[in-house]
Amino acid sequence: MSEHKPYSQMDETELRNEIARLKEKARKAEQLGIVNEFAVLERKAIMAASFLLDPKDFKPGEVYRVEGDPNVYFQIDYLKGNFAWGYRMGGDKYTEALPISMLRPLKEGK
């Protein structure tokens, strides 16, 4: 994709293609042992995925599981765009922002 549109301006098909492209590049970077590039590409894919979700489905005050971080829970204080601002449960309560694509409802599976 030579045109670099912001994720907010992409339609669902463009976002899905971009996520697939980023994951493939991340896989190659991982195979080559380029850890920093792998981490950046993974984060970009997570950000793009958050634009496929509706922020209205995430509620302030509710607790969610953090994708890829077993037994870690995140309580949302407020939402701004495609980021949920809040804190991780059970630790120091410092405010941080996570892309909404990293959050899973507690009711959903294990």
Secondary structure, 3 states (H helix, E strand, C coil): CCCCCCHHHCCHHHHHHHHHHHHHHHHHHHHCCCHHHHHHHHHHHHHHHHCCCCHHHCCCCCEEEECCCCCCEEEEEEEECCEEEEEECCCCCCCEEEEHHHEEECCCCC
